[in-house]
Amino acid sequence: MTDMTNSPIDATVYGELKAATGAEFTAELVDAFLEDSPAMILALQSALATGDADQFRRVAHTIKSNANVFGAHALAKPARQLELGELDTNSGAVKATLDRLHAEYARAAIALRSLKNG
C-alpha cells in the first residue's frame, strides 16, 4: 500500500471517488488515466514545439482536471500553470514547468497503480 503521508495522491479525494463510483469503476478510471496521460504529455510538448497555444491550453486543462479527479494535486498544479500561462516556445520557465508536470505524472502513476492494486 502506498504511504499516503508522502503520496502524490490525496487519500481523501481518492477515497471519496472510490466510495462514489465503486472500486471497479475507479480502477477503470485509473487505467484510462494511465493509458491516456502519456499521449497528452506528448501533445503538450508538440503544441509547445509548434506554438499552438489553443491546443496547449486545452491539453493542460484536461490533464489538470483529470489529475484533480484522483487528488493528484502535485500534478494538477503545473498543469494549471501551463493552462493559464502564456505560451512562449523559447521560455525556459514553460519548459521547466512541463518537466515538473512530467515528473509529477510519473509519481502519480506509481501511486495510482499501487492504490488500484492494493
C-alpha positions as CSV (number, residue, x, y, z in Angstrom):
1,M,0.0,0.0,0.0
2,T,1.2,3.5,-0.8
3,D,2.2,5.6,2.2
4,M,-0.4,8.3,1.9
5,T,1.5,10.8,4.0
6,N,4.1,11.2,1.2
7,S,1.8,10.1,-1.6
8,P,1.2,12.4,-4.6
9,I,-2.4,11.3,-4.3
10,D,-4.8,12.9,-1.7
11,A,-6.2,10.0,0.2
12,T,-9.4,11.8,1.0
13,V,-10.2,12.6,-2.6
14,Y,-9.3,9.2,-3.8
15,G,-11.4,7.6,-1.1
16,E,-14.4,9.7,-2.0
17,L,-14.0,8.8,-5.6
18,K,-13.9,5.1,-4.8
19,A,-16.8,5.4,-2.4
20,A,-18.9,7.3,-5.0
21,T,-18.1,5.2,-8.0
22,G,-17.1,1.8,-6.6
23,A,-13.7,0.1,-6.6
24,E,-14.1,-1.5,-10.1
25,F,-15.1,1.7,-11.8
26,T,-12.4,3.6,-10.0
27,A,-9.9,1.1,-11.3
28,E,-11.2,1.6,-14.8
29,L,-10.7,5.4,-14.4
30,V,-7.2,4.9,-13.2
31,D,-6.4,2.6,-16.1
32,A,-7.8,5.2,-18.6
33,F,-5.8,8.0,-16.9
34,L,-2.6,5.9,-17.1
35,E,-3.2,5.0,-20.7
36,D,-4.2,8.5,-21.9
37,S,-1.8,10.7,-20.0
38,P,1.5,9.9,-21.7
39,A,-0.1,10.8,-25.1
40,M,-1.4,14.1,-23.5
41,I,2.0,15.0,-22.3
42,L,3.4,14.3,-25.8
43,A,0.6,16.5,-27.2
44,L,1.7,19.3,-24.8
45,Q,5.3,19.0,-26.0
46,S,4.1,19.0,-29.6
47,A,1.9,22.1,-29.1
48,L,4.8,23.9,-27.4
49,A,7.1,23.0,-30.3
50,T,4.6,24.3,-32.9
51,G,3.4,27.2,-30.9
52,D,-0.2,26.0,-30.8
53,A,-1.4,27.9,-27.8
54,D,-5.1,26.8,-28.0
55,Q,-4.1,23.1,-28.1
56,F,-1.5,23.6,-25.4
57,R,-4.1,25.2,-23.1
58,R,-6.8,22.5,-23.9
59,V,-4.4,19.6,-23.1
60,A,-3.1,21.3,-20.0
61,H,-6.7,21.9,-18.8
62,T,-7.5,18.2,-19.4
63,I,-4.5,17.0,-17.5
64,K,-5.3,19.3,-14.6
65,S,-8.9,18.2,-14.5
66,N,-8.1,14.5,-14.7
67,A,-5.4,14.8,-12.0
68,N,-7.9,16.6,-9.7
69,V,-10.3,13.7,-10.1
70,F,-7.8,11.4,-8.3
71,G,-6.5,14.0,-5.9
72,A,-3.2,14.3,-7.7
73,H,-2.8,17.9,-6.7
74,A,1.0,18.0,-7.3
75,L,0.3,17.0,-10.9
76,A,-2.6,19.4,-11.3
77,K,-0.6,22.4,-10.1
78,P,1.9,22.6,-13.0
79,A,-0.9,21.7,-15.5
80,R,-2.8,24.7,-14.2
81,Q,0.2,26.9,-14.5
82,L,0.7,25.7,-18.1
83,E,-3.0,26.2,-18.9
84,L,-3.2,29.7,-17.6
85,G,0.3,30.9,-18.6
86,E,1.5,32.5,-21.8
87,L,2.8,30.0,-24.4
88,D,6.4,31.2,-25.1
89,T,8.2,28.5,-27.1
90,N,11.5,29.9,-26.0
91,S,10.7,30.1,-22.4
92,G,12.8,28.1,-20.0
93,A,10.1,28.6,-17.4
94,V,7.5,26.9,-19.6
95,K,9.9,24.0,-20.3
96,A,10.7,23.7,-16.6
97,T,7.1,23.6,-15.7
98,L,6.5,20.9,-18.4
99,D,9.4,18.9,-17.0
100,R,7.8,19.2,-13.5
101,L,4.5,18.1,-14.9
102,H,6.1,15.0,-16.4
103,A,7.9,14.1,-13.2
104,E,4.7,14.6,-11.1
105,Y,2.8,12.4,-13.6
106,A,5.4,9.6,-13.0
107,R,5.0,9.9,-9.2
108,A,1.2,9.9,-9.5
109,A,1.2,6.9,-11.9
110,I,3.2,4.8,-9.4
111,A,0.9,5.8,-6.5
112,L,-2.3,5.2,-8.6
113,R,-1.1,1.7,-9.7
114,S,-0.4,0.9,-6.1
115,L,-3.8,2.2,-4.9
116,K,-5.6,0.4,-7.6
117,N,-3.9,-2.9,-6.9
118,G,-3.7,-2.5,-3.1
